[in-house]
Amino acid sequence: MSNDTVVMRMYTVYKDPVDLPDVPFAVREFEILPGEAPRPGPLVGMASSLEAVRMSIPPHAGTCLVRSADDDPAIVETWL
């Protein structure tokens, strides 16, 4: 992770991510910093089902945002 002041972390759930062709579902962490676009962080989970991959999302990420029409089609949801 970076040494910059991280304001928030978000966790994005992907279905059939392009960069992981044999993985049905994955969760990636992103860092949110003031005045910057979200920075990709580590992959935090991979699983064969949505329910299973959600288990890798940290408990403090308690708010789920559904994908917006402008999101990449692989994005299922994002947790804050």
LINGI-V163282 format. One record per pair of residues at least 24 apart in sequence whose ideal C-beta (glycine too) atoms are under 7 Angstrom apart, sorted by the first residue. I is the first residue (numbers start at 1). GAP is how many residues later the second one is. D is the distance in whole Angstrom. If there is no record, write none. Layout:
((I,GAP,D) (I,GAP,D))
This chain:
((1,30,7) (1,40,6) (2,29,6) (2,37,7) (4,29,5) (5,28,7) (6,25,5) (6,26,7) (6,27,6) (7,25,5) (7,26,6) (7,27,6) (8,24,4) (8,72,7) (10,28,7) (10,68,5) (10,69,7) (10,70,5) (11,33,6) (11,46,5) (11,50,5) (11,67,7) (11,68,4) (12,63,6) (12,66,5) (13,40,6) (13,63,4) (13,64,5) (14,60,5) (14,61,6) (14,62,7) (15,59,6) (15,61,5) (16,58,6) (17,57,5) (18,56,7) (20,26,7) (24,24,5) (25,24,7) (25,25,6) (25,28,4) (26,27,7) (27,26,6) (27,29,5) (27,30,6) (50,26,7))
